[in-house]
Amino acid sequence: MANAVRIALDRFGRLDIVVANAGIERIGAVRTQPPVEFERVIEVNLLGVYRTLRPAIEQVIERRGWRRCRASWYSAPARRRAHAEPPI
């Protein structure tokens, strides 16, 4: 990501916005979900956002352009029901 920020700065001279929009879902009970699947969710959903924003945040703040925008996605109710099982 640091390289992407450098490229944007070289090409456009400034950075006005950063979008970190990624996420995955692994449906399943704690007792049956392999730890590696849970770790992947954390990797993408939390660390991915951090790794996207971290190299760019100073550039955006310097321009006094920092604004927070949240986006989220929820599974359709029918999909949740299809995969419903006890949490443990």
LUMBATI-495906 format. One line per 4 residues: number of its first residue (from 1); their letters; for each residue x, y, z of C-alpha. Coordinates in steps of 0.05 Angstrom, whole numbers, plus 32768, in hexadecimal, padded with zeros to 4 digits. Layout:
NUM> a> X,Y,Z ~ ...;
***
This chain:
1> mana> 8000,8000,8000 ~ 8039,8030,800E ~ 804E,8027,7FC5 ~ 8007,8037,7FAD;
5> vria> 8007,8076,7FD7 ~ 804A,808B,7FB9 ~ 8030,807F,7F73 ~ 7FF1,80A8,7F80;
9> ldrf> 801A,80E1,7F9D ~ 804B,80DF,7F62 ~ 8012,80DE,7F2F ~ 7FE0,810E,7F4F;
13> grld> 8009,8136,7F81 ~ 7FDA,812A,7FBB ~ 7FAD,80F7,7FDB ~ 7F65,810B,7FE8;
17> ivva> 7F44,80CA,7FFC ~ 7F54,8084,8011 ~ 7F22,804C,800D ~ 7F2C,800B,8033;
21> nagi> 7EF1,7FE0,801E ~ 7EFC,7F96,8024 ~ 7EE0,7F5F,804E ~ 7ED3,7F16,8050;
25> erig> 7EA3,7EEA,8077 ~ 7EAC,7EA4,8090 ~ 7E6B,7E88,80AB ~ 7E70,7E51,80DE;
29> avrt> 7E6F,7E3E,8127 ~ 7EAC,7E4B,8152 ~ 7EB2,7E01,8162 ~ 7EB7,7DED,8118;
33> qppv> 7EDA,7E28,80F9 ~ 7F24,7E1C,80EF ~ 7F4F,7E53,810F ~ 7F6F,7E62,80CC;
37> efer> 7F2C,7E78,80B1 ~ 7F20,7EA8,80EB ~ 7F67,7EC3,80E4 ~ 7F5A,7ED1,809A;
41> viev> 7F1C,7EF9,80AC ~ 7F45,7F23,80DD ~ 7F7D,7F2A,80AA ~ 7F4E,7F46,8074;
45> nllg> 7F19,7F6B,809D ~ 7F46,7F8C,80D1 ~ 7F8F,7F8B,80BB ~ 7F7C,7F99,8072;
49> vyrt> 7F5B,7FDA,8086 ~ 7F96,7FED,80B2 ~ 7FC9,7FDD,807C ~ 7FA1,8006,8049;
53> lrpa> 7F99,8044,8074 ~ 7FDC,8045,8098 ~ 8009,805C,805E ~ 7FD8,8091,8047;
57> ieqv> 7FBD,80AF,8086 ~ 7FF2,80E5,8090 ~ 7FE9,80FE,8049 ~ 7F9E,8105,8051;
61> ierr> 7FA3,8125,8096 ~ 7FD6,8158,807D ~ 7FA4,8170,804B ~ 7F70,8175,8083;
65> gwrr> 7F46,8147,8059 ~ 7F3D,810E,808A ~ 7EF5,80F7,8090 ~ 7EDE,80B4,80A8;
69> cras> 7EAE,808B,807E ~ 7E95,8047,8093 ~ 7E79,8013,8064 ~ 7E60,7FCF,8076;
73> wysa> 7E3E,7F95,8056 ~ 7E0E,7F65,8076 ~ 7DFB,7F21,805A ~ 7DB4,7F1C,8040;
77> parr> 7D86,7F00,8076 ~ 7D78,7EC2,804C ~ 7DC2,7EB3,8047 ~ 7DCB,7EBB,8092;
81> raha> 7D91,7E8B,809F ~ 7DAE,7E58,806E ~ 7DEF,7E57,8095 ~ 7DD3,7E5F,80DB;
85> eppi> 7DEF,7E32,8110 ~ 7DFD,7E3A,815A ~ 7E38,7E69,8168 ~ 7E5D,7E34,8190;
***
